[in-house]
Amino acid sequence: MTDFAQTRRLFHLPDGVIYLDGNSLGPLPKAAKDRVAAMMVDEWGDMLIRGWNEANWMTMPRRIGDRVGRLIGAPDGCVVMGDTLSIKVYQALASALDIMAEQDPKRRTILSDNGNFPSDLYMAEGLIQTLDRGYQLKVVTPEEVEAAIDETIAVTMLTEVDYRTGRLHDMKALTRKAHAVGALTVWDLAHSAGAIPVDLAGADADFAVGCSYKYLNGGPGAPAFIYVSPRWADRARPALSGWLGHERPFAFDLHYRPGDGVDRMRVGTPPILALAALDAALDAWEGVDMADVRARSMALCDLFITKVEARCPELSLGSPRDGSKRGSQVSFLHDEGYAIMQALIARGVIGDFRAPNAIRFGFTPLYIGEAEVMAAVDILADIMTNRLWDQPQFKQKALVT
Ligand SMILES: *Cc1c(COP(=O)(O)O)cnc(C)c1O
């Protein structure tokens, strides 16, 4: 049984704050602060450029990729870290389309849904324009996805957990259906990695991507990850052919040759300070059983839903009620959601707002328990019952919501 009292002690949690936004930016693991401080002096400071060899900076994207891989059911050697999630979406989709162009060149449709995070859709639009081969992006509702997977689809590009509602796709079933009609799959695990058990190998996913600053607590702007199935790893053509994805970067050849397996998905110089923070953050997962995380996260979400519905009748549930169909977050809907969230934050309950009307709360068992859920409900009920959100300072829109 995972010791959640112990994992909680690993995080810096400010006094007076109930942090229900670990789905957007995980809190600071104390070990990350110490690791980065030490590496700044001992490695960057004293080793200088020798750090690339002596401190093994150059192999960090793969070593840390393996650590992330263990949380998402990927065999060692199939995951590499780097860049941002948007860029990894682009690379995965481009590689999948490229394989399909050889296998079945008539197919021209990429399937996604309107619960996907906009950046994924934007990257697909940009890639379609750049390739100029007549691809189209077909966007259906999440409920329509399964029926829309047919022989016209080249690649499905889906995010397993909907960022706004928390709705969970059945990765295994949808992947099976995609393969049955001859399509490839790109899965975005942004709200899955560290939130729910994921079994990429078991689901037979082709490509997967995700970020490490949400449930993996790697810090603002922490590098993304990309998984390529061993079936495609030596066939995938990375659309962004940077020197560190080259077979021999230090041969300085004039022409690109892709490196071995997933290494080819590297692009340029990796962010070593950010990787050091992430490496330390991942220590928090040692001894953690994702099945325990899932059970506790469902219990916390259920408790929150029950209490909020009992005490705040003006809020309507924006997430699936059935915990097995939901990720690790809960949304409630209200036309004044923005002001309500600002009022909550002013009282120390930090969640976030997603337009047009969702207030969103992430439940992260590593450092959140029943006591925080109950305290957050008390404050939310006070704000709703007494209309404390109805003040001009809470309606002033900030740059980041
Ligand atoms: C958080 C998130 C992103 C963000 O992409 P970045 O490039 O890291 O800014 C993209 N896609 C999904 C599905 C997300 O949840």
The ligand as an SDF file (V2000), in Angstrom:
LIG
                    3D

 15 15  0  0  0  0  0  0  0  0999 V2000
   -1.1960   20.9880  -21.2330 C   0  0  0  0  0  0  0  0  0  0  0  0
   -1.4510   20.4960  -22.6090 C   0  0  0  0  0  0  0  0  0  0  0  0
   -0.7040   20.9790  -23.6980 C   0  0  0  0  0  0  0  0  0  0  0  0
    0.3060   22.0710  -23.5380 C   0  0  0  0  0  0  0  0  0  0  0  0
    1.3110   22.0030  -24.5020 O   0  0  0  0  0  0  0  0  0  0  0  0
    2.7030   22.7560  -24.2700 P   0  0  0  0  0  0  0  0  0  0  0  0
    3.3790   22.6800  -25.5660 O   0  0  0  0  0  0  0  0  0  0  0  0
    3.4170   22.0370  -23.1630 O   0  0  0  0  0  0  0  0  0  0  0  0
    2.4000   24.1650  -23.8580 O   0  0  0  0  0  0  0  0  0  0  0  0
   -0.9360   20.4090  -24.9490 C   0  0  0  0  0  0  0  0  0  0  0  0
   -1.8560   19.4340  -25.1240 N   0  0  0  0  0  0  0  0  0  0  0  0
   -2.6020   18.9610  -24.0870 C   0  0  0  0  0  0  0  0  0  0  0  0
   -3.6100   17.8800  -24.3390 C   0  0  0  0  0  0  0  0  0  0  0  0
   -2.4460   19.5040  -22.8160 C   0  0  0  0  0  0  0  0  0  0  0  0
   -3.1890   19.0700  -21.8080 O   0  0  0  0  0  0  0  0  0  0  0  0
  1  2  1  0
  2  3  1  0
  2 14  2  0
  3  4  1  0
  3 10  2  0
  4  5  1  0
  5  6  1  0
  6  7  2  0
  6  8  1  0
  6  9  1  0
 10 11  1  0
 11 12  2  0
 12 13  1  0
 12 14  1  0
 14 15  1  0
M  END
$$$$
